Amino acid sequence: LWYAAFRVAVVEAAANGQFRLPDVDISTDFWVDLLEPAIRWYGSWLMVLVPTFAYSTVQGYRGMNVISDTWQAILNPPLVGIPGPSVDPVLITLTIVGLFFWPMVALVVIIEGFGSLWRIDRILFTFGNSLTPYLVTVFVVAATYAIYFLNEVYLSPPLSSPWQASTTGAMGMWFLKRVLATGIELYVGIVAARSIGLY
């Protein structure tokens, strides 16, 4: 919750023209300090992925687990001529379109709240008048989350590794990788949040 609240505060600070990173004060009001910002942050993700979830739910009633099949096909593509899980083009399209509009939706939700999402005319007007800056924002956000994904897959060691380490040196290497991976995660999260706020 704290990290979500911090990223919301980074977006707000960047949108207000502040260059320094904000402080997240945790007072006695748990709702205002942590829960409400977390709802806005994760809710913005949920809003853009609603069509994807709706499509996968409909396909699930038809006996097809399109999310699992697509994920398996991406990670472990079957050999040519051998049947296996396949990528669902509709699911991929809905996901890409949703993620493309996520920076705009996140900015609207964080600054003005969920109620402003109904003003589609204002969103499209802003989008049309600032297409190039928005494409730059999307590129920066996509690049940071690509780094985040690669970091989680290839660098960040599993939490169970220290208990399986045979030597003190192996445990120290796990700790070093974990600190480095956490630093990368925090950095790319801040960069993504600031780019959204600056848009």
N, C-alpha and C positions, 0 to 999 in steps of 0.2 A: 504493500500500500504506500509506503514512504517513497519508493522509487517512482511510482506512478504520479504521486503528488508533486514530486520534484520535477518531473518532466513537464507536467502541466504548468508549474511555476516558471520553467525555462521558456516555454512557448509564450506565456503572458509577458514575461520580462522582455523577450525579443520583440514582441509585437508593440510594446511600449517604448522601444528604442533604447533599452538599457543594455549595456555591454557586459556588466558583471553578472556572474551567476547568482541566482536568488537564494535566499535562505528559506528553508521550510520549517516554520515554527510549530512545534507540536505542543499546543496548549491543552486546556481541559476540554476543548470542543473537538472531540474525535471526528464528528461528522464533517465539520467545515475544514479541518486541517488535513484529514486523510481520506475519509470515505467518499466525500463528494468529488474531489479531484480524481480519485481512482475510478469512480463510476463514469465520469466524463471521458477519461482516457480510454478505458476498456470498452465503454459504450460506443465510442467513435469507431473502433474496430468492428464491433458487432453490427453497427448500422450498415457499413459497406459490405459486409459479408452475409447479410440477410438473404439476398437472392441465391447465393451459393448454398447456404444451409437449406433454403426452401427447395431448391432443385434436388439436392442430395436426399432430402426427406421423401420427396415424391418418388425418386428412383428407388429409395429403400423399400417403400411399400410395394414396388414392383419386383423386389427380390434382388436388387443390384446395390452393392456397397461401392458407389463410385469414388468416394474419397479414399477408402482403403486401396482399391484397385489402382487408382491413379497414382497414389503415393508409392505403391510397390513397383509400378511400371517405371516411375521416374528413378527410384533408387536402384532397382534391379531389372533393367529392361530385358525382356525375353529374347532369346536368339531368333534370328529370322527363320520363319517356317515352323517354329515351335509355339504352340498355344500357351497363353499366359495372360496375366492382367494387362489391360490396355489403358492408355490415357483417355479420359473422357473429354472431348473437345469443348462441350458446353460448360462443363465444370471449370475447365481451365480459363475459358473466355470470361465467365462470370467473375472468377476470382481476380483475374488480371484487371478487368474493368473496375471492380470494387477497390482494389489496391491503388489503382491510378488516381481515383478520386479521394482516397483516404486523407492525404494532407489537407485538402480543402475542407472535408467534413470535420476533421480533427480541429482545425483552426476555428471553424464556426461554432462547434460544440464547446470548445474551451473558452472562447471569448464571449459568446452570446448565449450559449445553452442549447439544449436539444430543440426547443421550440422554434428556433430560427431556421432549422432544416426545412421547415415547410415553405419558406420563402425561396422556392426554386428559382424564381425570376431574378432575385438579387444575386444568388450564387452563380447562375449562368451569365449574368451581366458582368460580374467581377471576373469570372473565368475568361470570358471573351475579350475583355479589355486588358488582361494581363496574362496572355497565353504563354509568352516566352518565359517570363519569370516563373510561372507555374511549372513549365516543363523542366526548368533548371532545378526547381525545388523537388520535383518528382525524381529526377535523376540523382540528386544528392541523397534523398531519403532511401531510394532503392539501393544505392551503392553502400550506404552505411548498414542497411539491414542485410545485404549480401555479405559484408564483412562480419557482421554479427553471426550469421548462419555458419560461415566457414569457421569462425572462432569456436562456436559451440560444437561443431562436428569434428574438427581436426585438432584443436588446441586444448580446449577445456577438458581436463580429465574427469572421469566419473567420481562421484563422492565416495564410492566404495574402495577406491584405489589405495588409500592409506592403510587400510586393514589388510590388504593383500601384498603390501610392499615387503620385500624380503630383507632389505637393508635400510639403514638410516639415510644413506645417500638417495635411495629410491624415494623414500618418504619426503626428503627435502626437495627433490626434483618435482614431485607431485605438488608440493606446496607452492613452489616457484611458478609452475605452470598455472596453478589455480589463481594466484595473485595476478599474473599477467593477463589471463583470460578475463578475469573480473574487471581489470582496468580497461581492457579493450571494449568490453560490454558497456561500461559506464561512459566511455568516451564517445562511442558511436551513437549511444542513446542521446547524449547531450547535443551532438552535431545534428542529428535528425530533428530534435525538438527545436533547436535554434533556427534551422532552415525553414521549418514550418512557420514559426513566429515571425521571421523576417519577411516571409512572403506577404 
